[in-house]
Amino acid sequence: MTRTAGTGSENEAFLAERGSGTILSLGLVAVLGALLAGLLLLAQAGVMASRAATAADLSALAAADAARGLTSGEPCSVASAVAAEHGARTTRCGTLGEGIVEVSTELLQPFLFGPATGRARAGPPP
């Protein structure tokens, strides 16, 4: 198989395409970088939500113990203290009777999508 010399217009078209691989590579790197940044933000949102839920769960459990008299202290102040130990603040706390406590928390650490919140209810075992 032999190659024949191209016409002048074919050579000009080839020369016009020189360097396009570099631009395509840069574009691909930019797209992959944006996707990676989005993935990292999504992962961070999941971590923040988990931390807020953990703070709410532990605060509600501690407050329920205080409401039932198993530990000393007023339930909502106990919940606030436990939330503070986990980097959160109590936004809502209330006793629903019979040792059942509902607590809402918000993380103190700022986040791009707004504060991460958690809500939990705890009480005596059934």
N, C-alpha and C positions, 0 to 999 in steps of 0.2 A: 504494500500500500504506500503510495507516495503522496506527499503533500504538494499541493499547488500553491503558488503565491496568490495571496488574496488581492482583491481589487483595492483601489485606493479608498473607497468608501467603507469597506470592511475594516481596514486598518485604522481609519479615523474613528469608527465606532468602538473598536477595541481600546484605543487610546482614551476615548471619552469615559470609559468605564474604569480606568485605573484609579485606585484609591477608594473605590466604593466598598470594598471589603472592610476597610478600616472603619468607615462610617457605620456599616452594618454591625460590626463588632461592638462599637461604642454604644449603639442603640440597644443591642442585646444586653450589655452590661448594665445600662441604665434601667431597663425593664426588670431585670433580675434583682437589682438593688432595691427598686421600689417594692417588688413583691416580698423580698426579705424583710424590709422595714415594716410592711403591713403585717407580716406574720409575727414579727417580734412584738408589735403593738397588741395584737390579738392575744398572744401568750401572756403579756404583762397584764392585760385586762383580766384574764382568767386567774392569775396569781392574786391580784388585788381582790377580786370577788371572793376567792377562797379565804383570804385573810379576814375579810369583813365578816363572812359567815362563821368562821371559827371564833372570832371575838364575840359575836352575838350568841352562839351556842354556849360557850363557856360562861358568859355573863348571865344568861338565862338559867343555866344549871346552878350557878352559885347563888343567884337571887332566889330560886325555888327552894334551895336548902335553907336559906335565911328565912323565907316565908313560912316554912314548916317548923322552924325552931331548931333545926339540926346544927346550925351555926349561928353565931351572934351577929347582930347588925340589922339594919333596915334593908329590905330586899333591893330597893333601887340604888341605894348608896353602895351596897356590895356589888351590884351589877356595874355601876360606874367605875369602881375601883378595878374590877377584873378587866373591863374594857380598856381602861387606861394602861394596864400592864401589857396589853396586846396592841398598843398603838392606835387605839380607836376611842371614840367618845360615844356615850349613850345619847341617842336622839329622842328615844321614847322608851318609857318603862312603865309598866302597870301590872298590878296584881288583879287576877281575874277570879279570885276566890279559891278556897280549898288548896292553897299552896301552889296555884298555877300562876306563873309570871310570864309576861310577854315583853321582849326587849328588842329594840332596834338600835343598830350601831352604824357609825360612819367612820371610815379610816381617816386619820389625821394627815396621812401622806397625800399630797396632791397628785392628781393624775390628769392626763390629757383629756379624757372623756368625762371628767367630773368625778365627784367622790364615789368611792365604792361603798355600798351599803349592805347590811345584813340584817336579817330578822329571824328571831327564834322564840319558841315557846317551850317552857319546861314546867314540869310539875311532878307530883308523886307517881310512883310506878302504879300501873293498873291493878 
